[in-house]
């Protein structure tokens, strides 16, 4: 069996363009994957096409060999960024293809299932109104009513660092903005109750002083994790945050860390309690499994970052099903109406869980005609909502 073609589509999602991939073989076997990332999705699309050209003629069943070959071949332009996103999407497609050839779900290829349903937490649940405490509380109640037991939001957003032309480079908050972030968080906590998981996102957009101050202020409200108090550039900076933040506030990082090599210093320095690799960035399901196993040795939980399309959701869930140190997986609570139409079987989300099927591979195929109905947005000015 040889790879004969790798198809790539850029598809409009609710906040990101999705980058979808399909591997085709000379025997008619296929596999599907996703390399979604944004901003910069046209760069990812081009990288996916290039990576696809590099694997023509290879045996798709040699998944680890192909991963290593691409990682070594493209290391000259850096082991991270667009090239690794493309490798991630291709790895997902190859694992899906292998599962379909062997007639088993992807989680079986990753070691077998610890669970057949994956607990989700809601993100992007707050888009149905303004950004007042009342708006957030009303929408948070809906999340709980639909069976979810956790949600995430950035209470500092829509204060001084809106993405786009209004970005403030000082990365600070006025006293009034600090009060507003506290009141929004307090309103959400009161809306969902004390037992509900509440994850606080910072997007690494606060300076050291403000990030620490706000963590101390929000801690009594019950914070399941404080996400990315600093960016991925320096493990030492993250360690400094860990040393200063209240011990009752867990830290979660990893959405911008690539491969096991990027996570190693974070784990070795005991910086975080939870890691959140993104399957479309970190190296795909094969690499996420390796990262999760490494994290297990440090007693760190896995909660994949996943503000992406349906294949990313499914692939993340298959990894989550196969590891003992799973906590939660991110899920886009509000999404485009064509999300499930783009795949052959809709996502089975019930009562805050994604239920996995026993269908082979990821359990779905791409509906190519539907993908082509929703081409990705390439004009940045056409996308009004920059908030992550």
N, C-alpha and C positions, 0 to 999 in steps of 0.2 A: 504494500500500500504506500502511495506517495502523495504528498500535497501537490495539487495542481493549480489552486487558486485561493487567494484570500480576499474576500470582499469586505469593504468598509463603508459604513454609512454615518453621516452626521445628522442626528435627529434632535428636534426641539424637545427639551424636557421642561419641567416646571420652573427651574432656575438655572440649570446647566443644560448645555447641549450634551446629549448622549453620544458617545462614539461606539458604534456597534460593529462587531466583527463576525465573519463566518468563514470557516476553513472548509475547503472542498477537496476531496481526494479522487484519485483515478478509479476507485472502486465504488464511488457514489456515497461514501460515508461523509458526514458533515459534523461540524461542531461549532457552537456559537459562544461568543464572549463579549466583554465590554471593557473599554478603556477610558471611560468618562472622566474628564476633568475640565474645569472652567474656572477662571478665564484662561484663554489660550487654546480652546478646543480645536481650532483649525491646525494648530501646531501638532496636537495629539493625533488628529486625523492623518496628517502627512506622515508622522512617525509610524503610525499603524500600517499605512500603505507600504512604507519602506521596509519595515520589519516583515510584512507579509511577503514581499519580493525575495527576502533573504532566506525564506524557508521553503520555497518551491523546490520540489524534488526530494525533500526529506521525508522520512518515515514518521508520521504523526504520533505513533505509539511511543516514541522515544522522548517522552515529555521532559524528563530531567536533563537529558542530553541537549535538547533544543534550548531549554532555559539557560543552561550554562554556556552554550555556544553563543547565543545572542548577547548574554551578559558580557562575555569576554570580547566578542566582536565589536560591541558598541561602547565598551568602556573608554575608548579614546575620546568620546564626546561627553564623558561623565557617567557615573553609575546611577544617576538619579534623573529626575525630571521627565521630559517627554519620552525619551527612549525607554525608561523603565515602565512608564504608563503603557506604552505599546506592547512591551514584553508581558505585562500583567494581563492585558486583554487577550493576547495570543495564548498565554498559558491557560487561561480560563476556557478558551475555545478548544484547546487540545485535550484538556481534562474532560470536558463535555463529550468530545468525540470518542475518547477512549472508553468512557462509561457507556456510551451508546453501542460501541462495537462489542463490548464485553457483556452488555445487558444488565448493568448494575448502576445504581445512583452514584453520584460523585462522592458522597460521604463514605461509601464502601471503599473507594480507592484511597481515601485519606485515613483509613484505619478502622472504619466502622462507626456506628452511631452510639453515642451516649444518650441521645434523646432524638425524638422524631418531630418535636416542635421547638421552635426557637423564640424565646421571649424578646419582645421588641420594646424600644422606647420611641416616643413620638418626637419628631422634629418637624419644623415647618407647619405647625398647627395654628400659628398666630397670624395668619395672613388675611383673615376675614374681618378686618376692622382697622381702627387706628392703633395707637401705641400707648394708650392710657392704661392705668391699672385696671379699670373696669373692663376694657376690651380684652386684656390678657386673662383676667379672671373668668370671664364668660366663656372664652374659648378653651381654657384649661378644664373647665367643668365638662365640656363636650368630650374631650380626650378621655377623661375618666369614665364618663357614661358609656363609651364604646368599648370599655374593657381593658384599656391600657393601664398600667401601673407605674409608668414613668414617662417623663417628658424632659426636653432640653430647650433652653432658650438663652439668648444673650440680653440681659437686662440693661447693658450699657449701650446697646445699639440705638440708633435714632436719637442719640444725644449730640455727640460732637464728631463722630467719625463715620458718617455715612460713606459708603463706598462710592467712588467716582470723584467728581470735581470738588466735592465738599470735604474731602479727607483732610483732617487736621494732623499735621505731622508731629505735634508735641505730645500726642498720646496721653492726654490728661483729661480730667473731668472737673468741672466747677463744683463747688459745694452743692448747688442746686441740682446738677446732674447726678451727683452721688446720691442725693436724697431721692431723686426720681427712680434710680436703679433699685434702691432699697425698697421703695414703696411698691414698685412693680413686682419684685420678688416676693414681698410679704403678701401681696394680693393673690399671687399664684399659689403660694403655700396655703393660705386660708381657703382657697377654692378647692384644692385637691385633698387636703387633710394631711395629718402628720406622718402617715405610713407610706405615702406616695413618694416615689423616687423623683428628685428634682435635680437635674444636672445644670450647672451654670457654665456657660460658654464665655470666653473672653476674646477669642480670636487673636490672642497675643497682641492686643491693640491698646494695652494700658501700660504706663510706665511702672517701674518696680514699686515705688511708694504707693501709688494708687491701687495697684493690683493687690498688694498686701493689706492695705487699709480696708478695701472692700471685702476681701475674704474674711477678715476679722469681723466686719460688720454683718455680713450675711450668715456667718457660721451658726448663730443661734436659731436661724430659720430652718436649719437642717439641709445641708448641701450633700448630695450623693457624690458629686465630684466637682472640682474646679478645673475647668478645661483650658489647657494651653496658656498658663500665666506668662509664659515666654515662648518664643518661636523655637524651631528645631536646630538653630545654628550652633548653639553651645549647650552641651550637657552640664557644664559648670554653672552657667546662669540658671538653668532649671534647678540645679542642686541648691543654689542660693535661695531660690523661692521655697523649695521644700523646707529648708532650715528656718525660714521666717514665717511661713504660713501656719495657722493653727493646726495642731495635730489632729483635731477632729474633722478637718477638711481634706478628704482624699484628693489626690492630683491624678488627672487623666491626660495623657499626651499621646501623640503618634500619628495623627492624620497626615502630617507632612514629613514623616520619617520613612525612608525607603530601605527595604530589604532588612534581613537580620543584622547586617553590619551597621545600619543606622540605629537599630534598637539596642545593640549591645552596650554602648556606654550608658544609656538611660537605665538599663537594668543593673549593670555593674555598680553604678553609683546610688542605687536604691532611691531613685528620684520619685517614682510614681507608684500608685496602688493599682492602676488600671491602664492598659494600653489600648489604643484605638487605631490600629493599622487600617488603611483604606485598601481594599482588595484591587482597585483599579490603579493603584500607585505603588504599593509595597512590593509587588512582584507576582501578583496573582494568587490563586488559591493554594498552589504548591508552596509558595514562599510564606503566605500567611500561616499555614499549618506549621512550618518550621519556626516562625516567630512565636507562635502560641506555645509550642513545646519548650522553647527557650525561656519564655516568660514563666511557664509553670515551675521551672527550677528555682525561680526567685519568689514564688508565691504571689505572682501578679496575675490579675484577671484580664480576660479578653473581652472587649466591647467594640466590635468593628465600626469604624466611621463609614457611613453609607448614605450620603445625600444624592444618590445616583439613580440610574435606571433599574429596570426589573431584573436584568441578568446579574447585575452587581448584588442586588438584594438576595437572589437565589444562591449565588456562589458563596456569598458571605455566610448565609445560613447553613450551607453544606459544611463549611469549615467549623462553624459554631457547633454543629451537631456532633462533630468528630473529636472535640477536645474536652477534657475534664474541667478546665479553668475558665469556662465561659460565664459571662455575666449577663450582657444584653447586646442586642444589635440595633443600630439606628434604622429608623424607617420614616419615609416621607409621608406624613399624615395627610397633607394636601398634595395632589399631584395632577398632572395633565390627564384629561379624560381618555386619552388613547394609550395610557400606560399598559393596560392589560390587553388591548387590541394588538399591540406590537409583538405579543408572544402567543404561542399556540394554546397555552392553558393559563388562565388568570392566576395571580398570586393568591394563595389560600390563606388569607389573614382573618383570623377570628379571635375575639376576646384578648387582643393584645399579643397574640402569638402568630408566627408564620409556621404553618403546618407543611412539612415536607412530604412529598409523594414517594412512591417506590419506582416511579418511571426512571428509565436509565439516563445517565448524565445529569445535567441540571434539571431535566424533566420537561423541558420546553424546546421549541424551535422558534426562530424569528419569522414573523410574517412580513416578508420583504415588501409586498405591495403597501402595507400599512406604514412601514418605515419611510417609504418614498413619498407618502402623503404629507409628511411633517418634517421637511428639511430643516436642518439646524439654522439658527439665527447667526449670521456672520457679521452683521452691522452692530457694533457695540451700542450705538445710540438707539437702536431699536429695542434694546433690553433695558427697561426702566428700573427694574428691581435688582439692585446689586447686593442686597443683604443676604448673607449666608446663614 
